[in-house]
Amino acid sequence: MKLLLTALTGIVALFALVWGIGALVPLHHVATRSARYAASPAQVWSVLSDFMRYDRWAPEVTGVRRLPDRGGHRVYALLRTSAPAGDPHRRSDPALRRNLDLGCHP
C-alpha cells in the first residue's frame, strides 16, 4: 500500500511539474522563421513541393520513396540521415496544399 501511495504521489508531482512549466509559457506564443530568396513565392513553393527532388537540395535527406496514396493524397517517404534505418519520415502532399502531414512509421 505504501509503494502504491508513493507511486501515485510521484505521478501527481510529475503532472504538477509539467503543468507548472506549461503555465509559464505565454498563452499566445508563436514561433516563426523567415528567409529571403531571389525567387518568386511560386518558384520557391515549386521547389518545396517537389518531394521527389528533396534529396537534391536538402542535405539531411538521403533518398525519397513514393508510397501508396493515403486518403486520395500522394505520400512520400523522405529517408533522412538523422532517422534510423527503416524509420523514414513520411510527408503527404495533398494536391500541393501548404499543410504538410508529417509523421513517422515504424
C-alpha positions as CSV (number, residue, x, y, z in Angstrom):
1,M,0.0,0.0,0.0
2,K,2.9,2.4,0.8
3,L,4.5,1.6,-2.5
4,L,1.2,2.4,-4.3
5,L,0.9,5.7,-2.4
6,T,4.5,6.6,-3.2
7,A,4.0,5.9,-6.9
8,L,0.7,7.8,-7.0
9,T,2.4,10.8,-5.3
10,G,5.2,10.7,-7.8
11,I,2.8,10.7,-10.8
12,V,0.8,13.6,-9.3
13,A,4.1,15.5,-8.7
14,L,5.2,14.9,-12.2
15,F,1.9,16.1,-13.6
16,A,2.1,19.2,-11.4
17,L,5.6,19.9,-12.7
18,V,4.6,19.6,-16.3
19,W,1.5,21.7,-15.8
20,G,3.6,24.3,-13.9
21,I,6.1,24.6,-16.7
22,G,3.3,24.8,-19.3
23,A,1.7,27.6,-17.3
24,L,4.9,29.6,-17.7
25,V,4.7,29.5,-21.5
26,P,2.9,32.5,-23.0
27,L,-0.6,31.7,-24.0
28,H,-0.3,33.0,-27.5
29,H,3.3,32.1,-28.2
30,V,4.1,31.6,-31.8
31,A,7.5,30.5,-33.2
32,T,8.3,31.6,-36.7
33,R,11.2,31.6,-39.1
34,S,11.6,33.6,-42.2
35,A,14.1,33.8,-45.1
36,R,14.6,35.9,-48.2
37,Y,15.1,34.3,-51.6
38,A,15.9,35.7,-55.0
39,A,12.9,33.9,-56.4
40,S,9.2,34.4,-56.5
41,P,7.0,32.7,-54.0
42,A,5.6,30.4,-56.7
43,Q,9.2,29.3,-57.7
44,V,10.1,28.6,-54.0
45,W,6.8,26.7,-53.5
46,S,7.5,24.7,-56.7
47,V,10.9,23.5,-55.3
48,L,9.5,22.8,-51.8
49,S,6.5,20.8,-53.2
50,D,8.6,18.6,-55.5
51,F,9.1,15.8,-53.0
52,M,10.9,13.5,-55.5
53,R,13.8,16.0,-55.6
54,Y,14.2,16.8,-51.9
55,D,17.5,14.9,-51.8
56,R,19.0,17.2,-54.3
57,W,18.8,20.3,-52.1
58,A,18.1,19.1,-48.5
59,P,21.4,17.7,-47.1
60,E,19.7,15.6,-44.4
61,V,17.5,13.7,-47.0
62,T,19.3,10.7,-48.4
63,G,16.6,9.5,-50.7
64,V,12.9,9.7,-51.5
65,R,10.4,6.9,-52.0
66,R,6.9,7.2,-53.4
67,L,4.4,5.3,-51.2
68,P,0.8,4.2,-51.9
69,D,-1.7,7.1,-51.8
70,R,-3.4,7.7,-48.5
71,G,-6.9,9.2,-48.4
72,G,-6.6,10.2,-52.0
73,H,-3.3,12.1,-51.4
74,R,0.2,11.4,-52.6
75,V,2.5,10.1,-49.9
76,Y,6.3,10.2,-49.9
77,A,8.9,8.7,-47.5
78,L,11.9,11.1,-47.1
79,L,14.8,9.0,-45.9
80,R,16.9,11.1,-43.6
81,T,20.4,10.8,-42.2
82,S,19.1,11.5,-38.7
83,A,16.5,8.8,-38.9
84,P,17.4,5.2,-38.1
85,A,17.2,2.7,-40.9
86,G,13.7,1.6,-41.5
87,D,12.2,4.7,-39.9
88,P,11.5,7.1,-42.8
89,H,9.7,10.3,-42.1
90,R,6.5,10.4,-44.1
91,R,5.1,13.5,-45.7
92,S,1.9,13.6,-47.7
93,D,1.3,16.0,-50.5
94,P,-2.5,16.6,-50.7
95,A,-2.7,18.4,-54.1
96,L,0.2,20.6,-53.2
97,R,-1.5,22.4,-50.3
98,R,0.6,24.2,-47.8
99,N,-0.3,22.0,-44.8
100,L,2.0,19.0,-44.8
101,D,1.1,15.9,-42.9
102,L,4.2,15.0,-41.0
103,G,4.6,11.7,-39.3
104,C,6.8,8.6,-38.8
105,H,6.0,4.9,-39.2
106,P,7.9,2.1,-37.5
